Amino acid sequence: MPGYDPLDLARSTEPRVYVERNRVSYRKYFRFRVDRWYGGIVTGDVVGCNLRCKFCWAWYFTWGNTDRGYFYTAEDVALKIVELSRKSGYRRARLSGGEPTIGFKHLLEVANEILTSDIAFVLETNGIVLGYYREYSEAMGAFRKRGMEIRVSVKGTNPEEFYELTGADPRFWFVQIDALRNLVEVGFEPVREVYPAVVLSMSGEEGLKKFAFVLRSIHPELPELIDEEYIILYKHVKELMKRTGLKPKYVVLPDRIPDRMV
């Protein structure tokens, strides 16, 4: 089965969305916003990803054209997030849109700045970098018990679904699982600090049961923490799926998003 290598894609993407100048790291972002997810959260949306998900809600900005957006330092990002937090009253922040582990030094700096500001920080990641490079998971360990949450979004319940959803080499589904294993082994606690999400649009409940079995081998509590994801049929997502030929079995309409996904 063919498929691209997400690690190669991360390496080729990084120079376009991450730079260092005079030992200061800069990462490209396309917007900062306040959103309803997690009961209310401040978000910095990064440009650049190492997957090409056929249902990506942010593809136009994150990987459709990496020339979009502007470079910011970690201090710049923290200032924007703290200001939006003050205005909104939300004390939780995240990086989303693309893949935040690209430009890893910048991620560490942003996490430290935000957590030092007494705002909880959610890292949303596909887990491939953290799964392949254990030392990166170990570096994240510096934020244990400081208000860091890591949400590993696994694309599908098995390698075949991963390929259908992303077009990437199916072997990298296991690398996403390795990210959860690495993070648990370096001390992140399930429930409070690390948990899995999984896209169920290709398999539904049957796939969920099999996925839970895989997670149980890592930690007995992980299956109880699964955040179920389904493709949301935004107009631009429908257009992308038409282009890529993706035909999911289960989807959610934008005006019918369940509480579990918010």
C-alpha positions as CSV (number, residue, x, y, z in Angstrom):
1,M,0.0,0.0,0.0
2,P,1.6,3.4,-1.0
3,G,1.7,6.4,1.1
4,Y,3.9,9.4,2.0
5,D,6.2,9.6,5.0
6,P,4.9,12.2,7.6
7,L,8.4,12.6,9.1
8,D,9.8,13.5,5.7
9,L,6.9,16.0,5.3
10,A,7.6,17.5,8.7
11,R,11.3,18.0,7.7
12,S,10.4,19.6,4.4
13,T,7.7,21.8,6.0
14,E,9.7,23.1,8.9
15,P,12.0,25.6,7.0
16,R,8.8,27.2,5.6
17,V,7.1,27.7,8.9
18,Y,9.8,27.9,11.5
19,V,13.0,30.0,11.7
20,E,15.6,31.0,14.3
21,R,17.2,34.5,14.3
22,N,19.8,35.4,16.8
23,R,18.8,32.3,18.8
24,V,15.2,33.4,18.9
25,S,12.6,31.0,17.5
26,Y,9.8,32.2,15.2
27,R,6.8,30.1,14.2
28,K,4.2,31.0,11.6
29,Y,0.6,31.4,12.7
30,F,-2.5,32.3,10.6
31,R,-4.7,33.6,13.4
32,F,-5.4,33.9,17.1
33,R,-9.0,33.4,18.4
34,V,-11.4,32.5,21.2
35,D,-13.5,29.4,20.6
36,R,-16.1,27.3,22.4
37,W,-14.2,24.0,22.4
38,Y,-13.3,22.7,25.9
39,G,-16.0,24.9,27.4
40,G,-14.1,28.0,26.1
41,I,-10.5,28.3,25.0
42,V,-8.0,30.7,23.5
43,T,-6.4,29.3,20.3
44,G,-3.3,30.0,18.3
45,D,-3.6,28.4,14.8
46,V,-0.2,27.4,13.4
47,V,0.7,27.1,9.7
48,G,2.2,23.8,8.5
49,C,1.4,20.1,9.1
50,N,3.0,16.7,8.5
51,L,-0.3,15.1,7.5
52,R,-2.6,15.7,4.5
53,C,-5.9,14.6,6.1
54,K,-8.6,14.4,3.4
55,F,-11.1,16.0,5.8
56,C,-9.0,18.8,7.3
57,W,-11.0,21.8,8.3
58,A,-8.0,24.1,8.2
59,W,-6.2,22.7,5.1
60,Y,-6.4,25.9,3.1
61,F,-4.4,27.8,5.8
62,T,-2.2,25.1,7.4
63,W,-0.8,23.2,4.4
64,G,-2.6,24.4,1.3
65,N,-0.3,27.3,1.0
66,T,2.4,27.8,3.7
67,D,3.1,31.3,2.5
68,R,0.1,32.4,4.4
69,G,0.4,33.7,8.0
70,Y,3.0,35.6,9.9
71,F,6.0,34.7,12.1
72,Y,5.8,35.2,15.8
73,T,8.1,34.6,18.7
74,A,7.0,32.6,21.7
75,E,6.7,35.8,23.7
76,D,4.5,37.4,21.0
77,V,2.3,34.3,21.1
78,A,2.0,34.4,24.8
79,L,1.1,38.1,24.9
80,K,-1.7,37.6,22.4
81,I,-3.0,34.6,24.2
82,V,-2.9,36.3,27.6
83,E,-4.7,39.3,26.2
84,L,-7.5,37.1,24.7
85,S,-7.7,35.2,28.0
86,R,-8.1,38.5,29.9
87,K,-10.9,39.7,27.6
88,S,-12.7,36.4,27.4
89,G,-12.2,35.2,30.9
90,Y,-11.1,31.7,29.7
91,R,-8.0,30.3,31.5
92,R,-7.1,27.6,29.0
93,A,-5.2,28.0,25.7
94,R,-4.1,25.7,22.9
95,L,-2.2,25.5,19.7
96,S,-4.2,24.0,16.8
97,G,-4.9,24.3,13.1
98,G,-1.6,22.6,11.9
99,E,0.9,20.5,13.8
100,P,2.5,22.4,16.7
101,T,5.4,19.9,17.1
102,I,6.9,21.2,13.9
103,G,9.5,23.7,15.1
104,F,9.7,21.9,18.5
105,K,11.9,24.5,20.2
106,H,9.2,27.1,19.7
107,L,6.5,24.8,21.1
108,L,8.5,24.3,24.3
109,E,9.0,28.1,24.6
110,V,5.3,28.8,24.0
111,A,4.2,26.2,26.5
112,N,6.6,27.6,29.2
113,E,5.4,31.2,28.6
114,I,1.7,30.3,28.8
115,L,2.0,28.0,31.8
116,T,4.1,30.7,33.6
117,S,1.1,33.0,33.0
118,D,-1.0,30.6,35.0
119,I,-3.1,29.6,32.0
120,A,-3.6,25.9,31.3
121,F,-2.1,24.7,28.1
122,V,-3.6,22.1,25.7
123,L,-1.3,20.6,23.1
124,E,-3.3,19.2,20.2
125,T,-1.1,16.9,18.2
126,N,-1.3,14.0,15.8
127,G,1.5,12.5,17.9
128,I,3.8,11.4,15.1
129,V,6.8,13.5,16.1
130,L,6.3,12.6,19.8
131,G,5.9,9.0,19.0
132,Y,8.9,8.6,16.7
133,Y,11.3,10.8,18.7
134,R,11.0,9.6,22.3
135,E,13.3,12.4,23.4
136,Y,10.7,14.9,22.4
137,S,8.2,13.2,24.7
138,E,10.8,13.3,27.4
139,A,11.3,17.0,26.8
140,M,7.6,17.6,27.2
141,G,7.9,16.0,30.6
142,A,9.2,19.3,32.0
143,F,5.6,20.5,31.9
144,R,4.1,17.7,34.0
145,K,2.0,18.9,36.9
146,R,2.2,22.5,35.6
147,G,-1.2,22.6,33.8
148,M,-0.2,20.9,30.6
149,E,-2.7,18.6,28.7
150,I,-1.7,16.6,25.7
151,R,-4.5,15.5,23.3
152,V,-3.2,12.9,20.8
153,S,-5.6,12.9,17.8
154,V,-5.3,9.4,16.2
155,K,-6.5,9.3,12.6
156,G,-8.6,6.2,12.5
157,T,-8.9,3.1,14.6
158,N,-6.4,1.0,12.6
159,P,-3.6,1.4,9.9
160,E,-6.1,0.9,7.0
161,E,-8.3,3.7,8.2
162,F,-5.3,5.9,8.8
163,Y,-4.3,5.5,5.2
164,E,-7.9,6.2,4.0
165,L,-8.1,9.4,6.0
166,T,-4.6,10.8,5.5
167,G,-3.1,9.1,2.5
168,A,0.1,8.5,4.6
169,D,2.0,5.3,5.0
170,P,-0.2,3.1,7.2
171,R,2.7,2.2,9.4
172,F,2.6,5.6,11.0
173,W,-0.7,4.8,12.7
174,F,1.4,2.8,15.1
175,V,3.7,5.8,15.7
176,Q,0.6,7.8,16.9
177,I,0.0,5.0,19.4
178,D,3.7,5.2,20.4
179,A,3.2,8.8,21.3
180,L,0.6,7.9,23.9
181,R,2.9,5.1,25.2
182,N,5.9,7.5,25.4
183,L,4.0,10.2,27.2
184,V,2.5,7.8,29.8
185,E,6.0,6.2,30.3
186,V,7.6,9.6,30.9
187,G,5.0,10.3,33.6
188,F,2.0,12.1,32.1
189,E,-1.1,11.0,34.0
190,P,-4.1,9.8,32.0
191,V,-7.3,11.8,32.9
192,R,-5.5,15.0,33.9
193,E,-2.5,15.3,31.5
194,V,-2.8,13.0,28.5
195,Y,-5.6,11.4,26.6
196,P,-6.5,10.0,23.1
197,A,-8.9,11.3,20.5
198,V,-9.8,9.2,17.5
199,V,-11.5,9.8,14.2
200,L,-14.3,7.3,14.0
201,S,-15.9,8.4,10.7
202,M,-14.7,5.3,8.9
203,S,-15.7,2.7,11.5
204,G,-18.0,3.9,14.2
205,E,-18.6,1.8,17.4
206,E,-17.0,-1.4,16.1
207,G,-13.7,0.4,15.4
208,L,-14.0,2.1,18.8
209,K,-14.0,-1.2,20.6
210,K,-10.9,-2.4,18.8
211,F,-9.1,0.9,19.4
212,A,-9.9,0.6,23.2
213,F,-8.3,-2.8,23.3
214,V,-5.1,-1.3,21.8
215,L,-5.1,1.5,24.4
216,R,-5.6,-0.9,27.3
217,S,-2.2,-2.3,26.6
218,I,-0.7,1.1,27.4
219,H,-2.7,2.1,30.4
220,P,-6.0,0.7,31.8
221,E,-7.6,4.1,32.1
222,L,-6.9,5.3,28.5
223,P,-9.9,3.5,26.9
224,E,-12.2,5.5,29.3
225,L,-10.7,8.8,28.1
226,I,-11.3,8.5,24.4
227,D,-12.5,11.7,22.8
228,E,-14.6,10.6,19.9
229,E,-14.1,12.6,16.7
230,Y,-16.3,12.6,13.6
231,I,-15.8,14.6,10.4
232,I,-17.7,17.8,10.5
233,L,-19.2,18.7,7.2
234,Y,-18.2,22.3,6.9
235,K,-18.6,23.5,3.3
236,H,-14.9,23.7,2.7
237,V,-14.5,20.2,4.1
238,K,-17.1,18.8,1.7
239,E,-15.1,20.5,-1.1
240,L,-11.9,18.9,0.0
241,M,-13.5,15.4,0.4
242,K,-14.8,15.7,-3.1
243,R,-11.3,16.5,-4.4
244,T,-9.7,13.7,-2.4
245,G,-12.4,11.1,-2.9
246,L,-13.0,10.4,0.8
247,K,-16.3,8.8,1.6
248,P,-16.8,8.5,5.3
249,K,-19.5,6.4,6.9
250,Y,-20.3,8.7,9.7
251,V,-20.3,12.5,9.8
252,V,-21.6,15.4,11.8
253,L,-23.4,18.5,10.5
254,P,-22.0,21.8,11.7
255,D,-25.2,22.7,13.6
256,R,-25.4,19.4,15.3
257,I,-22.1,19.0,17.0
258,P,-22.6,16.9,20.1
259,D,-21.3,18.1,23.5
260,R,-18.7,15.3,23.6
261,M,-16.9,17.1,20.7
262,V,-17.0,20.5,22.4
